[in-house]
Amino acid sequence: METRVLLLTYQECDARYGLGRTELRQFVELGLLRPAPAPTLSK
């Protein structure tokens, strides 16, 4: 079974799913989500 990884920002989670930073941090603490490093911006 293939594992899919989806990277979303806090703002995207809030806009798409109505989840704020507090809820997302709780999900991380529970092991349901994993934080990822911020993407680098290229000019």
TORBAGU-626689 format. One record per residue (C-alpha): residue in one letter; residue number from 1; x, y, z. Coordinates in Angstrom, 1 decimal, padded with zeros to 4 digits. Layout:
# residues N
<r residuo="a" num="NUM" px="X" py="Y" pz="Z"/>
...
***
This chain:
# residues 43
<r residuo="m" num="1" px="000.0" py="000.0" pz="000.0"/>
<r residuo="e" num="2" px="001.4" py="003.4" pz="-001.0"/>
<r residuo="t" num="3" px="001.7" py="006.1" pz="001.6"/>
<r residuo="r" num="4" px="000.7" py="009.6" pz="000.3"/>
<r residuo="v" num="5" px="002.2" py="012.7" pz="001.9"/>
<r residuo="l" num="6" px="000.3" py="016.0" pz="001.7"/>
<r residuo="l" num="7" px="002.0" py="019.2" pz="002.7"/>
<r residuo="l" num="8" px="-000.3" py="022.1" pz="003.8"/>
<r residuo="t" num="9" px="000.4" py="025.4" pz="005.5"/>
<r residuo="y" num="10" px="-001.5" py="026.5" pz="008.6"/>
<r residuo="q" num="11" px="-003.3" py="029.0" pz="006.4"/>
<r residuo="e" num="12" px="-004.4" py="026.3" pz="003.9"/>
<r residuo="c" num="13" px="-005.7" py="024.1" pz="006.7"/>
<r residuo="d" num="14" px="-007.6" py="027.0" pz="008.1"/>
<r residuo="a" num="15" px="-009.1" py="028.0" pz="004.8"/>
<r residuo="r" num="16" px="-009.9" py="024.4" pz="003.5"/>
<r residuo="y" num="17" px="-010.8" py="022.6" pz="006.7"/>
<r residuo="g" num="18" px="-011.5" py="025.3" pz="009.3"/>
<r residuo="l" num="19" px="-008.6" py="024.0" pz="011.5"/>
<r residuo="g" num="20" px="-006.7" py="026.7" pz="013.4"/>
<r residuo="r" num="21" px="-003.2" py="026.5" pz="014.8"/>
<r residuo="t" num="22" px="-004.4" py="025.3" pz="018.2"/>
<r residuo="e" num="23" px="-006.2" py="022.3" pz="016.7"/>
<r residuo="l" num="24" px="-003.3" py="021.5" pz="014.4"/>
<r residuo="r" num="25" px="-000.8" py="021.6" pz="017.3"/>
<r residuo="q" num="26" px="-003.0" py="019.2" pz="019.2"/>
<r residuo="f" num="27" px="-003.0" py="016.9" pz="016.2"/>
<r residuo="v" num="28" px="000.8" py="017.0" pz="016.1"/>
<r residuo="e" num="29" px="001.0" py="016.2" pz="019.9"/>
<r residuo="l" num="30" px="-001.4" py="013.2" pz="019.4"/>
<r residuo="g" num="31" px="000.8" py="012.0" pz="016.5"/>
<r residuo="l" num="32" px="-001.9" py="012.4" pz="013.9"/>
<r residuo="l" num="33" px="000.1" py="015.0" pz="011.9"/>
<r residuo="r" num="34" px="003.8" py="015.6" pz="011.5"/>
<r residuo="p" num="35" px="005.3" py="019.1" pz="011.1"/>
<r residuo="a" num="36" px="007.4" py="019.7" pz="008.0"/>
<r residuo="p" num="37" px="010.1" py="022.3" pz="007.5"/>
<r residuo="a" num="38" px="009.0" py="025.5" pz="005.7"/>
<r residuo="p" num="39" px="009.7" py="025.5" pz="002.0"/>
<r residuo="t" num="40" px="012.5" py="027.7" pz="000.7"/>
<r residuo="l" num="41" px="011.4" py="030.5" pz="-001.5"/>
<r residuo="s" num="42" px="013.5" py="031.0" pz="-004.7"/>
<r residuo="k" num="43" px="013.8" py="034.3" pz="-006.5"/>
***
